[in-house]
Amino acid sequence: MLDSLGISSSTVLWATLASLALLKLWRTLSNWEFARKNGCGGARKMPSYVFGFDTLWNFIKATNNHNAIGLVEDWQRQFGQTFQFRLGRKLVYTCEPKNFQAILATKFQDFDLAGRNLAASPLLGEGIFTSDGKVWEHSRALLRPNFVRNQIADIDVYEHHVSQLIKRIPRDGSTVDMQELFYMMTIDSATEFLFGRSFNTLGGRESEASKSFAKNWDIAGNGMLIRMRLGPFRGLSNLNPIYTKASTEVRKFVKELVREALEHRELQASNPDEKASSQSYVFLHELATRTQDEKVLTDQLLNILVAGRDTTAAFLSILFFLLSRRKDVWSKLRAEVLKVDKRPSFEDLKSMKYLTWVMNETLRLYPLIPLNIRTANKNTTLPTGGGSDGTLPIFIPKGREVMFCSYNAHRLPEVYGEDASEFRPERWADLKPGWAYIPFNGGPRICIGQQFALTEASYTIVRILQDFESLESRDSEPFKELVGLTLSMKNGAKVALTPVQT
């Protein structure tokens, strides 16, 4: 047909190429003008080859060798606190607190989760941690009432599972991996809080269905992590169907619980006496009073589970790993704890200043999300990192990913002193780090369950210190990272505890 019009195929090809070239030129000039108007300077560039696949390969190798954070530290030492690099696609790296504030707060509307949503959606769907814009706003409004103070301060929610944990700690001085126990405790407490039924892994009464869910949860979570690391090549993960199958089974399990909860709600509506006799708070039942959409309920529950289970367990594990190597901190903390000679109340926990310092210092040195990524949804800028001295704003074009590293920001000597890499809780006596400390993110997306997680962790710590008088490390190896959905330890937290003599 083109020939009949006197237009050759080669003419069409050249016209198409010329149009693409003009479009590319227009975008380049438009971006240049935007950057000029905003006083931007170029950020340093990390050299790479073959579109950065060499850097991507090095990052994958470092991750497999449990040294991904160490590699990022090396990059920062070489190229500064803000620089451009490639991991198969262009990114900007930063650990500048001013840039954190822009990404998470002052320019919050300019950045989305983007790729993370696509990587997480097969397992988590559209929930509070996997959505942007109006969907995210609706998710947060839906969930916020479930984290009111009276739920956080209900200590009875934690006691049963903490007491089960304490029963599993050897009293003969033998070695125990506290990381393993903490993960069991948090899956038990999280499932009871969310679903109204505990998996009872610590009590040894775990059902076959619960065991199957836990296995599929780990497989599906690993698949989600692989998709996140692959970035735009995340589709390659579909070559292994085990991840898709596991995600399907996880969602099927939770969806069945959702259906039961909706039936329970209908029963309560038709039988007011049944409602009055209901005793314990169940997150799912409360959420079902605000929406009866099965998919919405399933998505939100899975989002809260992935945030609530792994983070608290990893945090407690790292904290006890650190305490086992610092007897002076253990002794000081225990002296504060023993001022309360009963099961601690919420008010007791809030009054323990040194406990707060110890928790803050643990989260400073080992933030549970050490690396995070946002994607610009429009042309925008970050306030610092450009120019020869790194003080000018930098231009972030639409679609560019920004990797921000709380791990390195939490160790900046200009904020935390020359001993920034050391575990010293006392630094929090007068420390106000601002945006150089973001263990729970910040701005509108600050972790909605932050206080719940800290209360559960602090209650667990206090109860263990009430029952055990000493803690000893049984692992001479240094901290070895295991970066999954959260930061944890490859070698666990192998310790021995001595019970209080009665």
N, C-alpha and C positions, 0 to 999 in steps of 0.2 A: 504493500500500500504506500509505503514511504517512497519507493521508487517511482510509483505512478504520479506522485506529487513533485517529482524531481528532487527529492531529498535523499541523499545516500545515508547508509548506516553509519559511515565514518563521520559524516557531518553531525549526526545526532550525538555520537560518542564525544566528539570534540566540544560540542555545545554543552553537554552535560558536565564534562570535566571543567570547562571554563566557568560554568555556573557555580560549581562546587568551590573552585579556586576563589571566585569573587566573594562567595559566602564566607569562606575562611578568612579572606582579607578583611571583609567588613567586621567580622567578629573580633579579629585581632586589633583593628583600629578602634573599635568601640570599647574593648577592654582596656586598651592603652589610655584612651581618653578618660574612662572611669577612674583608673588608677591615678592619672595625673591630677584630676580634680580633687581627689581625696588625699593628695600628698604622699602617695605610697612609694616605697622603695622595694627593690627586689630582695627576697630572702636568699640566703646562701643555698647552693645546690650541692647535694651529695652526688658525686659522679657514679654513673651506672652504665651498663651495657645491655644491648638487646631489650630495650624498653623496660629495663629494671628487673628482668627475670633473674639476673645474677643476684640481685639484692633479695628478691623473693626466695630464691633457693637457699641463700644464707640464713634468712629468717626462719624458713621451715626447718633447716638443719639445727639451728639454735633452739627452736621450740622442742624438737625431738630429743635434744641433749639437755633439756631443762635449763636453758640459759638464754631464753628470748629476751628477758628483761636486761640481762647483762649485755647482750648485743646492742640493745637500744641505748644503754648507758654509754657504751663505746661510741656509738654514733654521735651522741650529744657532746661527748668530750672532744670529738673531732670537728663538729660542724656547728656547735652552739646550741642555744636553747630553742631556736626556731630555724627550721631549714626545709627545703623542698627535696623530695626524693621520689623514687618510683618503686612500686611493688607490682609490676605488670600494668599499673596505671599510676597517674600522678597523684601524689599526696603532699600535704604540708604537715610537718611534725612541730609540736610546740609543748613546752612545759612552763611557759610564762603565765604567772597568775593573772595578769591583766587580760591575756587572751582567753583564759578559762572563764573569766567573768563575762567577756563578750559572748562566747559560745553558749554559755549556760544561762545567762541572764539578760544583759543589756541588748544583745542581738539574738536572743533566743528564737525569734520568729524567722531568722534568716537561715536556720539550720534544721535539718531533719535527720532521723535515724537512717532512712533510705535503705541502703544495702543490708543493714542489720534486720530490718523488717522482713526482707525477702528470705534471708537465711533462717530466720526463726519461725516464720509463719507455718511451715509444715507441722511443727510440733505445738507451738504456742498460739497460733491463730492471730487474731487482732485483739490484743490486750493492752494493758497500761504500759508495758515495757516494749511493745512491738508495734506501736502505732504513732502517727503524727496528726497534727491539725485537729479537726473537729472530733475525730474518732478518739484521739488521746484525751481531749478535754472531757468528753463524755465518760470515758473510762475512769478518769481521776475523780470526777464528780460522783460517779456511781460507787466507787470504793472508799472514798474518804470517810463516810460515816462509820465504816467498819473498824476504823482505827482511832476511835475516840478514847479519851483518857480512862474511862471506867473499864474498858476492855484491856488496855495496856496495864493498868494497875491491879488487875485481878491476879494476884500471886498464885492462887490455887490452880490456875491454868498451867503453871510451870512445875509445881511441886511434885506431882506424881511421877513425871518423867525424869526429873532430876534425882529423885530418890531411887528410881530404877537404875539410873546411871551409877550412882554411888554404890549400889549393891554389886555392880559388875567390876568395881575396882578392886584388885587383889589387896589383901591386908597382910600378906606375908612378905612384902618387900620385893615381890617378883615384878618383872617388867610388863608394862601394859602400853599399848598404843592408844593414847587418848583420842587421837584423830578418828580412829575407827569407832570408838564409843560415842564421840560427839556427833558423828554422822548418823549413827543409829538413833541417838536421842532426838535429834532435830527432825528426822523423818517421822518418828513417833509423835512428837508434839505438833508438828506441822499438819499431819494428816488428821489428828484429833481436832485441832483448831479449825481447819478448813472444812473437813468432811463430816466431822462428828464421830469418827471412828479411827482409833489409832492402829497403826500396823503392828504395834507390840513387838518390835524387833528386839528390844532390850529384855523384854520379859520372856522371850523364847516362844511366844504364842502366835507367831506370824502365820497367816493363812497362805495357802498356795497362790491364791489370787493376788495377795499383797506381794509375795515373792516375785511373781511374774511381772507385776507392775514395776517393781523396783529394778528388775533386770532390764525391762524395756525402756524404762526412764533413763538409765545410764547409757544404753545404746543410742537412743534418740537424741539425748543431750550431746553425745559425742558427734553424732551426725550434724547437729546444728552448729557445733563448734567448727567442724571441718568446712561447712558451707561459709561460715563467717571468714575463715582464713583464706578461702579460695576467692573471695570477693566476686568480681564479675564472672568468674569461671565456676561459680557455685553449682551450676548444673552438672558438673562432672561427678558430684557426690551421688547422683542418681544411678551411676554405673554399679553401685553396690546397693541392691534393694533392701538390705537388712535395716538401713536407717529409716526408709519409708515405712516398712512393715512395723518397726518398733513404734514410730510416731503414731501410726494408725491404731495400734493396740493401746497405747497410753490414752489417746483421746477417747477411744471406745470405753475404757475403764471409767474415766472421769464422767463421761456423758451418762453412763448408767447411774452413777451417784447423783448427778443432776436430776435425772428423771425421778429417782426416789425422793429427792428433796422437794420437787414440785408436787409429787403425790402427797408427801407429808404436809405440805402447805395447804393443799385442798382439804385434807383431813382436819387440820386445825381450824380452817374456815368453817367447816360444817359441824365441828365439835369444840366449842369454846373451852370446855373443861379439859380437853386434851392439851390445848395451848397453855392453860394455866399450870398444868402439871409438868410442863417441860422445864428442865432444870438448868442444863448447861448451855452456854453460848456456842453456836455453830456458825461459822463465817458463811457457809453456803446457804443455810436457812435464812440468815439475815439478808444476804444479798438477793435471795429469791423474793423478798418482799418488795424489791424495787424493780426487778425485771424477771420475766418468765421465759425469756428467750434462751433456749438450750445452748445455742452456739456462744452467745455472749457470756453466759455463766461458765461454760467449759473453758473458754479462752481466758477469762479473768482468773479462774482458779489455778490454771496451769501457770499463768504469769506470776501469781503470788507464790506458788509452790517453788518455782525455780529461783525466785529471789530469797525466799524465807528459809528454805532448808539448807542450801549449800553455803550461803554467806555466813550464817551464824555458826555452823559447824567449823568452817575454815577459820573464822575469827578466833573461836575458843581454842582450837588446836594450836594456832600460832602463838596465842597468848601464853598457853601453858608450856610450849616449847621455849619461849623466852624466859618465863619465870623459872624453869628448871635449871637455867644457866646463870641465874642471878639470885642467889640465896638472900642477899641483902634486900632486894625488892620484895621477895616472898615474905620475909620476916616483917618488913614494914607494913605490907598490905595485910598480913594476918593480924598484926596488932590492932589495926583499924577495924577489921572484921569482928574480932573478939569483943569489941565494945558492945556488940549486940548479942545477947545470950539467948536468942530465940530465933525462930524462923523470921528472916527479915521481911519487913513490910516494904511497900513501894516507897514510902517516905524514908525509911532506913537506907534503902539503896541510893536514893537521891542525895542523901546527906554524906555519903562516903566520898570525900574529896580525893583521897589517894587512889581509890578504885577507879574513879573517873580518869585520873591522870594516866594510870596504867593502861586502861582501855584506849584512851586517845593516842598514847605513844605506840601501842601495838598497831592501830589503824594508820598511824602516820608512817611507820616503817614499812608496813606491809598492807597497803590498801587492797581491798578485795577485788576491785576492778582496776588493775594497775595501768591498763591501756584502754582508751575508749576512742570511738570515731563518730564524727558527725559529717554530714554532707551538706554543702551550701545549696539552698534551693533558689538562690538568686545571686547576682553579682553583689559582693559585699567586701568588707575589710575586717582585719583584726588590728588592734591598736599598736602592736609592737612586733619587732623582729625583722624589719626591713632596713635597707641602706647599709653602708659600709660598717657602721657601728651598731647595727641592729636595733636602733631606737625609733625608726620610722614605721608607720602603719604598713601592712602588707595587703596586697590585693588577693582576694579569694574568688575566682570565677565560679559561676553557677555550675554545679555538678562536681566541684572539687571536694575531695575528702580531706578532713583535718583530723589527724591523730593527736590526741592530747594525753599526756603521760603524767598521771598523778603520782606514780611511784617516784619519778625523778623530782617533781615539784616538791614533794614532801621531804626531800633531802637537800633542798637548796641551802647552802651555807649562809647566804645573805639573809635568810629568814630564820633558820634554826641554829645557826652558829657553826663553828668549825667541827664540832662533834656531832653533826647532823646525822651521821650514819650509825651512831651509838644509841642503845636503848637506855634512855634516861628520863623516867616519868616526871622527875622534879622540874623539868624545863617548862611544864604546863602551869607552874605556879603563877607566872605572869606573861605567858605567851598568848599573843593574839595574831595568828598567822593569816587571817582573812582568806582570800582566794587561793593561798598556797596550801590550803588544807581542805580537800574535798572528798573524804572517804565515802560520803553518801551523795555525791554529786552536789548540785546547787541550783539555785534559781527555781523556776516553775516545776522542773522535773526532779527536784530533791526527793530522795527516797521516801515514799509515803509510809513505809513500815519501819522507819528508822528507830523511833522510840520503842516500838514493840521488840525489835531485835536487840537493842541495847538493854532493855529490861530483862529479857530472857537470859542474855549473856551474863549480866551482872548478878542476877539471882543464882545462876549456876555456879559462878565463880565463888560467891560468898558461901553457898552451901558446901562446896567442896573444901574450902579453907576452914570451915567450922568443924568438919569431920576428920581432916588430915592435918597433922602438925608439920610435916616436912615433905619436900618434893625434890627428887634427884633425877638428873638427866641420865638416860641409859643409851645415849647416842652421841658419839664424839664428832659426827659429821656436821659441817656447817649447813645452814639453811639451803635447801635445794628446791627450787620452785617447781610447781606443777601447775601450769597455766591452763585451766579449763574454762568453764563458764565463770568461775571465780578463781582467785589465787589460793592454792593450797600447797601442801608439802609432799614431795615425792616419797620421802622416807618416813612420813608420819610424825607423831609426837610421842616417842618412846621414852617413858619415864617410870619411876617407882615412887609410890607414896606411902608414908608411914601414918597409920591411923592414930587418932588421939587415944591415949591410954586412959581407960576408965576403971 
